[in-house]
Amino acid sequence: MRGFYIGRYQPFHNGHRYMVEEIADEVDEVVLGIGSAGDSHSTRNPFTAGERVMMVTKAIQDLDVTTYVVPIEDLDRNSVWVSHVRSMSPRFDVAYSNNPLVIRLFEEAGVEVRQSPMFRRDVLEGTELRERMIEGDDWEALVPAVVADVIDEIDGVERIRRIAESDTPVDQ
């Protein structure tokens, strides 16, 4: 059986890793959809699809499950989103998500959806990690070491800090 798990992975963190481990216990193969694949270089989506493919691939390479990492560009028409996902992905039997909209869209398309408990959601959340990068706080402990290596390789922290800077003059 093959499962599908989509996320923006901006960046891929320990909560995502935990979810993939949980999914791997239930299926033979996992398809990881890189959501919003066309977006990058913003504070919400600082990393490119290719950079996120590197993060995800390296972060799960030690798991004993066959995985496929597939970029999925946004489609601003929810009624056909699942068809779009299916067209970009290997066939899958079950989808995994905790996102209410994603769950609804898959269910309406007749796809079984399974949820799992969030793992340390208080800190393992992309917005929190990106804020920590901007503020110079510890973020590395919240991602697999190989993901921190990728972010270092691409100078990702400097990128997100520069993007987050305002071009509005500071009052003096």
Helices and strands as residue ranges (DSSP letters): E 2-7, H 14-24, E 29-34, H 49-60, E 66-71, G 78-80, H 81-88, E 94-96, H 100-108, E 112-114, H 126-135, G 140-142, H 145-153, H 156-164
